[in-house]
Amino acid sequence: MPKVFNLLSYDIAEYIERYIHEQGLQPGDRLPTERELAAQLDITRVSVRQGYQRLLDQGVIRSENGYYVNPPRTDRSLIAYCFPYADSCLQPDVFSVKSTEYMPDAIRNICNNMLNADHNSHLSMNRFIEYLSDIPAGITYTAQTSSSMQSFPGLFYVRSMPEGLKQTQYMRVHTPSQEEYGLLELSEHDSMLMLVNGFQYKGAPIAVSVSLCVGTRMNLIASITI
């Protein structure tokens, strides 16, 4: 008979995280079932499920006919997110990309609107899936005006933050499409963000980056000076 008292979900989540550390579990290792952990702690399965849910929401674990340890989140600089090769938070050996043909009309419209583009405009556009330690972590779309290519060639591939540009940024929650579920190997517990960066040079818009980020697979780091 389970005890009358019930541990709070964050207490159970902390217990599970200690268990992962103390048992030396690695990414992909399976965790105890709800029944096993409930018996071990002498609590209800509902309480155990709530603890697991907290870790699912944080991206620490995943659920696939059981609970499994996820790789640790990778740090990414918020301000330099669209410049991955200049991102001091990102280790080059864990980052890779793969081109994709997938580009929703909504993303294309964002790029065109921010660059004041029409059917006569010449834009250099790229789209690729980003991987962190071979795990899909997002899809990034970049667009740059042809007139700015001479002054800023390969803008989004630079290895140091470009100077002389005005950068604007906004972020919102993104609801993934069915195709994005497949491309990014998402589960129902993953959360996504849309991160939009716009760049101006001498008052004129020259480039846009739109990233669909899997928030449960990375930490977005921002430096704040008080």
C-alpha positions as CSV (number, residue, x, y, z in Angstrom):
1,M,0.0,0.0,0.0
2,P,1.6,3.3,-1.1
3,K,2.2,5.8,1.7
4,V,-0.3,8.6,2.1
5,F,2.1,11.4,1.5
6,N,3.2,12.3,-2.1
7,L,6.6,13.6,-3.1
8,L,6.5,16.7,-5.2
9,S,7.3,16.2,-8.9
10,Y,10.6,18.2,-8.7
11,D,11.8,16.0,-5.8
12,I,11.3,12.9,-7.8
13,A,12.9,14.6,-10.9
14,E,16.0,15.4,-8.7
15,Y,16.1,11.8,-7.4
16,I,16.1,10.5,-11.0
17,E,18.8,12.9,-12.1
18,R,20.9,11.7,-9.1
19,Y,20.2,8.2,-10.1
20,I,21.5,8.9,-13.7
21,H,24.7,10.4,-12.3
22,E,25.3,7.8,-9.5
23,Q,24.7,4.9,-11.9
24,G,26.9,6.4,-14.6
25,L,24.1,6.1,-17.2
26,Q,25.0,7.3,-20.7
27,P,22.8,8.7,-23.5
28,G,20.5,6.0,-24.7
29,D,20.5,4.0,-21.5
30,R,17.1,3.0,-20.2
31,L,15.7,4.2,-16.9
32,P,13.6,2.2,-14.4
33,T,9.9,1.8,-15.4
34,E,7.3,3.8,-13.5
35,R,6.3,0.6,-11.7
36,E,9.8,-0.2,-10.7
37,L,10.5,3.3,-9.4
38,A,7.2,3.5,-7.6
39,A,8.0,0.3,-5.8
40,Q,11.5,1.4,-5.0
41,L,10.3,4.7,-3.5
42,D,7.0,3.4,-2.1
43,I,5.0,6.0,-3.9
44,T,2.3,6.0,-6.6
45,R,3.0,5.6,-10.3
46,V,1.2,8.9,-10.9
47,S,3.8,10.7,-8.7
48,V,6.6,8.9,-10.6
49,R,5.1,9.9,-13.9
50,Q,4.9,13.5,-12.9
51,G,8.6,13.4,-12.0
52,Y,9.5,11.9,-15.3
53,Q,7.3,14.5,-17.1
54,R,9.4,17.3,-15.6
55,L,12.6,15.7,-17.1
56,L,10.8,15.1,-20.4
57,D,9.9,18.8,-20.5
58,Q,13.5,19.8,-19.8
59,G,14.9,17.5,-22.5
60,V,16.9,15.5,-20.0
61,I,15.2,12.2,-21.0
62,R,13.0,11.0,-23.8
63,S,10.0,8.6,-23.9
64,E,10.0,5.7,-26.5
65,N,8.2,2.7,-25.0
66,G,10.1,3.5,-21.8
67,Y,12.3,6.3,-20.5
68,Y,15.8,6.9,-21.9
69,V,18.7,9.3,-21.0
70,N,19.2,12.0,-23.6
71,P,22.5,13.5,-24.5
72,P,23.3,16.7,-22.5
73,R,22.1,20.0,-24.0
74,T,24.5,21.9,-26.2
75,D,25.1,25.6,-25.4
76,R,24.5,28.1,-28.2
77,S,25.0,31.8,-28.1
78,L,21.7,33.6,-28.6
79,I,23.2,36.7,-30.3
80,A,25.5,34.6,-32.5
81,Y,23.1,31.8,-33.2
82,C,23.0,32.5,-36.9
83,F,26.8,32.6,-37.0
84,P,27.6,29.1,-35.8
85,Y,31.2,29.2,-36.9
86,A,31.7,32.4,-34.8
87,D,29.8,31.1,-31.8
88,S,32.2,30.9,-28.9
89,C,29.7,28.7,-26.9
90,L,29.5,26.0,-29.7
91,Q,32.2,23.4,-30.0
92,P,33.0,22.9,-33.7
93,D,33.3,19.1,-33.4
94,V,29.7,18.7,-32.4
95,F,28.2,20.9,-35.1
96,S,27.2,19.8,-38.6
97,V,24.7,20.7,-41.2
98,K,22.8,19.0,-44.0
99,S,20.9,20.8,-46.8
100,T,17.2,20.4,-47.1
101,E,14.6,21.3,-49.8
102,Y,12.0,22.0,-47.1
103,M,11.0,25.7,-46.9
104,P,7.5,26.7,-45.7
105,D,5.8,29.6,-47.4
106,A,5.6,31.4,-44.0
107,I,9.4,31.3,-43.7
108,R,9.9,32.6,-47.3
109,N,7.4,35.4,-46.6
110,I,9.3,36.5,-43.5
111,C,12.6,36.7,-45.5
112,N,10.9,38.6,-48.4
113,N,9.1,41.0,-46.1
114,M,12.2,41.8,-44.0
115,L,14.3,42.4,-47.1
116,N,11.5,44.3,-48.9
117,A,11.9,41.8,-51.7
118,D,9.6,41.1,-54.6
119,H,9.7,38.7,-57.6
120,N,12.3,40.9,-59.3
121,S,14.6,40.8,-56.3
122,H,17.8,38.7,-56.3
123,L,18.3,36.9,-53.0
124,S,20.9,34.3,-52.1
125,M,19.0,31.8,-50.0
126,N,20.1,28.7,-48.1
127,R,18.3,26.2,-45.9
128,F,19.8,23.4,-43.9
129,I,19.2,21.1,-40.9
130,E,21.6,21.7,-38.0
131,Y,22.9,18.7,-36.0
132,L,24.5,18.7,-32.6
133,S,26.4,15.5,-31.9
134,D,24.6,14.0,-34.9
135,I,21.2,14.8,-33.4
136,P,18.9,17.2,-35.4
137,A,18.6,20.4,-33.4
138,G,16.9,22.8,-35.8
139,I,16.4,24.1,-39.3
140,T,17.9,27.4,-40.4
141,Y,17.0,29.5,-43.4
142,T,19.2,32.4,-44.5
143,A,18.6,35.1,-47.2
144,Q,21.0,37.8,-48.3
145,T,20.6,40.5,-50.9
146,S,22.8,40.1,-54.0
147,S,23.9,43.8,-53.6
148,S,25.5,43.1,-50.2
149,M,27.4,40.0,-51.3
150,Q,30.5,42.0,-52.3
151,S,30.8,43.8,-48.9
152,F,29.8,40.7,-46.9
153,P,30.6,37.5,-48.8
154,G,29.5,34.4,-47.0
155,L,27.9,36.4,-44.3
156,F,26.5,33.5,-42.3
157,Y,29.7,31.5,-42.5
158,V,32.1,34.0,-41.0
159,R,34.4,32.9,-38.1
160,S,34.1,36.2,-36.2
161,M,31.1,38.4,-35.6
162,P,30.8,40.9,-38.5
163,E,31.2,44.6,-37.7
164,G,29.2,47.6,-39.0
165,L,25.9,45.8,-39.1
166,K,22.8,46.6,-37.1
167,Q,21.2,43.4,-35.8
168,T,17.6,43.0,-34.7
169,Q,16.2,39.8,-33.2
170,Y,13.0,38.3,-32.0
171,M,11.9,34.9,-30.8
172,R,8.6,33.2,-30.3
173,V,7.2,29.7,-29.7
174,H,6.8,27.6,-32.8
175,T,4.3,24.9,-33.5
176,P,6.1,22.3,-35.6
177,S,4.4,20.9,-38.8
178,Q,4.2,17.1,-39.5
179,E,7.2,17.4,-41.9
180,E,9.2,19.1,-39.2
181,Y,8.4,16.3,-36.8
182,G,10.0,13.9,-39.3
183,L,13.0,16.0,-40.3
184,L,13.9,16.8,-36.7
185,E,12.9,13.4,-35.2
186,L,10.6,15.2,-32.7
187,S,8.6,13.7,-29.9
188,E,5.5,15.1,-28.3
189,H,7.6,16.3,-25.4
190,D,10.0,18.5,-27.5
191,S,9.4,22.2,-27.6
192,M,10.4,24.5,-30.5
193,L,11.2,28.2,-30.9
194,M,11.4,30.4,-34.0
195,L,14.4,32.7,-33.8
196,V,14.5,35.6,-36.4
197,N,17.6,37.8,-37.0
198,G,17.6,40.7,-39.3
199,F,20.6,42.7,-40.4
200,Q,20.9,46.2,-41.8
201,Y,23.9,48.0,-43.3
202,K,23.8,51.8,-43.6
203,G,20.1,51.7,-42.9
204,A,19.2,49.2,-45.6
205,P,18.2,45.6,-44.8
206,I,20.7,43.2,-46.3
207,A,20.2,39.8,-44.7
208,V,17.8,37.6,-42.6
209,S,18.2,34.4,-40.7
210,V,15.2,32.3,-39.5
211,S,15.9,29.3,-37.3
212,L,13.4,26.7,-36.0
213,C,15.2,25.5,-32.9
214,V,14.4,22.4,-30.8
215,G,14.5,24.1,-27.4
216,T,14.7,20.9,-25.5
217,R,18.1,20.0,-27.2
218,M,20.1,23.2,-26.5
219,N,20.7,26.0,-24.1
220,L,20.5,29.5,-25.6
221,I,23.1,31.6,-23.7
222,A,22.8,35.4,-23.5
223,S,25.3,37.7,-21.8
224,I,23.7,40.5,-19.7
225,T,25.7,43.4,-18.3
226,I,24.1,45.2,-15.3
